[in-house]
Amino acid sequence: MSENVVEKQVRLSTHHADRLSRLAKAKALSEDQIIEKALDILFNLTDLLDRQAEQEGWSFLSEGALQRVWNNEEDARYDYWKELYGVSAR
């Protein structure tokens, strides 16, 4: 399966250009292949962090609701369930 290819021009510092060239030679890949692999890693990491941030957002939003459900006078009696149900400590 062939992907469409778009040519982009980027500007790199001399340091990064040298490192890219050395890495490509060391891995026997073209500089384009190195950049493509680096972008895949960057995009996958970004997706992962976005999912993590979304999950943390939902956790943050649900925390208040859970506090209202679990942190109230009626529920407080269950905080001491071992004593309530006669469970002895080991």
C-alpha positions as CSV (number, residue, x, y, z in Angstrom):
1,M,0.0,0.0,0.0
2,S,1.5,3.3,-1.1
3,E,0.9,6.5,0.9
4,N,0.7,9.9,-0.7
5,V,3.9,11.9,-0.2
6,V,4.1,15.6,0.4
7,E,7.4,17.5,0.3
8,K,8.0,19.9,3.1
9,Q,10.9,22.2,3.7
10,V,12.1,22.5,7.3
11,R,14.9,24.5,8.9
12,L,17.2,22.8,11.3
13,S,20.1,24.1,13.4
14,T,23.5,23.0,12.3
15,H,23.7,20.8,15.4
16,H,20.4,19.0,14.6
17,A,21.3,18.7,10.9
18,D,24.6,17.1,11.8
19,R,23.0,14.7,14.3
20,L,20.3,13.8,11.8
21,S,22.9,13.0,9.2
22,R,25.0,10.9,11.6
23,L,22.0,9.0,12.9
24,A,20.8,8.2,9.3
25,K,24.3,6.9,8.4
26,A,24.5,4.9,11.6
27,K,21.1,3.3,11.0
28,A,21.6,2.9,7.3
29,L,18.4,4.9,6.7
30,S,17.7,8.0,4.7
31,E,17.2,11.3,6.6
32,D,13.6,11.3,5.5
33,Q,13.1,7.9,7.1
34,I,14.6,9.1,10.3
35,I,12.4,12.1,10.3
36,E,9.3,10.0,9.5
37,K,10.1,7.6,12.4
38,A,10.7,10.6,14.8
39,L,7.4,12.1,13.8
40,D,5.6,8.8,14.3
41,I,7.0,8.7,17.8
42,L,6.1,12.3,18.5
43,F,2.5,11.8,17.2
44,N,2.0,8.6,19.2
45,L,3.3,10.2,22.4
46,T,1.1,13.2,21.8
47,D,-2.0,10.9,21.3
48,L,-1.0,9.1,24.5
49,L,-0.7,12.3,26.5
50,D,-3.9,13.6,25.1
51,R,-5.8,10.5,26.2
52,Q,-4.1,10.7,29.6
53,A,-5.1,14.3,30.0
54,E,-8.7,13.5,29.0
55,Q,-8.8,10.7,31.5
56,E,-7.4,13.0,34.2
57,G,-10.0,15.5,33.3
58,W,-12.8,13.0,33.7
59,S,-11.4,11.9,37.0
60,F,-11.2,15.5,38.2
61,L,-14.8,16.1,37.1
62,S,-16.1,13.0,38.8
63,E,-14.2,13.6,42.0
64,G,-16.6,16.2,43.3
65,A,-19.7,14.0,42.6
66,L,-18.0,11.0,44.3
67,Q,-17.2,13.1,47.3
68,R,-20.8,14.1,47.6
69,V,-21.9,10.5,47.4
70,W,-19.3,9.0,49.7
71,N,-18.5,11.8,52.1
72,N,-21.7,12.4,54.0
73,E,-23.2,11.7,57.4
74,E,-25.3,8.8,56.2
75,D,-22.3,7.1,54.6
76,A,-20.0,7.8,57.5
77,R,-21.2,4.8,59.5
78,Y,-19.7,2.5,56.9
79,D,-16.3,4.1,57.3
80,Y,-16.0,1.8,60.4
81,W,-17.4,-1.3,58.7
82,K,-15.1,-3.7,60.5
83,E,-16.5,-2.6,63.9
84,L,-20.0,-2.5,62.5
85,Y,-19.8,-6.1,61.2
86,G,-17.6,-7.4,64.0
87,V,-14.5,-8.1,61.8
88,S,-11.5,-8.6,64.0
89,A,-8.0,-7.3,63.1
90,R,-5.4,-9.9,62.2
